[in-house]
Amino acid sequence: MSDFLAKAKANRPRAASKELVELLFYRPYCKIQFLADSGIAKRQTASNDLKQLADADLLKPVIVGREMLCVNHGILNLLSRPNID
């Protein structure tokens, strides 16, 4: 999470709030409504923030129906790796 936050601040400082990054690590995907519901940002600001993080290659936008989901592939890869001891 700290690496993601550092990359986000280096590339897109406006979109790199700690609350937003924590929400992105709560689930492997995020949508505008999650940010609006949590009070982190209004819809337009949330849309811009997620787009900036996608432009910085930190999230991958995926269109599902009428909504855009932003997938955090870094955390998704960590969650899907087998635990080998």
KATAHU-V850737 format. One record per pair of residues at least 12 apart in sequence whose ideal C-beta (glycine too) atoms are under 7 Angstrom apart, sorted by the first residue. I is the first residue (numbers start at 1). J is the second residue. D is the distance in Angstrom with one decimal. If there is no record, write none. Layout:
i->I j->J d->D
i->I j->J d->D
//
This chain:
i->1 j->21 d->6.4
i->1 j->25 d->5.1
i->4 j->21 d->6.0
i->4 j->58 d->6.4
i->4 j->74 d->6.4
i->5 j->21 d->4.9
i->7 j->58 d->6.0
i->8 j->21 d->6.5
i->8 j->53 d->6.2
i->8 j->56 d->6.8
i->8 j->58 d->5.8
i->11 j->56 d->3.7
i->12 j->52 d->4.1
i->12 j->53 d->6.1
i->12 j->56 d->5.1
i->14 j->52 d->6.8
i->15 j->49 d->3.9
i->15 j->52 d->4.1
i->15 j->53 d->5.2
i->17 j->40 d->6.8
i->19 j->40 d->5.0
i->20 j->35 d->6.9
i->20 j->40 d->5.6
i->20 j->49 d->6.2
i->23 j->35 d->6.9
i->23 j->38 d->6.1
i->23 j->40 d->6.6
i->24 j->72 d->5.1
i->25 j->75 d->5.7
i->28 j->71 d->6.4
i->28 j->72 d->5.4
i->28 j->75 d->5.1
i->28 j->76 d->4.1
i->28 j->79 d->6.3
i->29 j->69 d->4.8
i->29 j->70 d->6.5
i->29 j->71 d->4.8
i->29 j->72 d->6.8
i->30 j->50 d->6.7
i->30 j->70 d->5.0
i->31 j->67 d->5.7
i->31 j->68 d->6.8
i->31 j->69 d->5.2
i->32 j->46 d->4.6
i->32 j->47 d->5.3
i->32 j->50 d->6.6
i->50 j->70 d->4.7
i->53 j->70 d->6.9
i->54 j->70 d->6.0
i->59 j->71 d->6.4
i->59 j->72 d->5.8
i->60 j->73 d->5.6
//
